[in-house]
């Protein structure tokens, strides 16, 4: 994992290296549960891309949406099972349900389709 100052995008998976912007890094006294959650989510999402997007990939661009959905699924599943994350939230199942609700809402978008 490589932190890149002023990296234009939030994060990017590359084979063997995931790059992140320095905007997600915060000193300990400025961190909140929300910023830690976002930080964990970005890391896990990009690691899922690296392993399941760069090393195995779609045959054609029209299936690229599946790669994003799968990375979201992997990140949220890992977060909902991580003891240190679960310990910081009164009801960690709500964490998972929030992301599931977002995924279901995305299925209603005219630019995508449900699996």
Buried (B, 14 or more C-beta within 10 A) or exposed (E): EEEEEEBEEBBBBEEEEBBBBEEBEEEEEEEEEEEBBEBBBBBBBBBBBBBBBBEEEEEEEEEEBEBBBBBBBBBBBBBBEBEEBBEEBEEBEEBBEEBEEEBEEBEEEEEEEEE
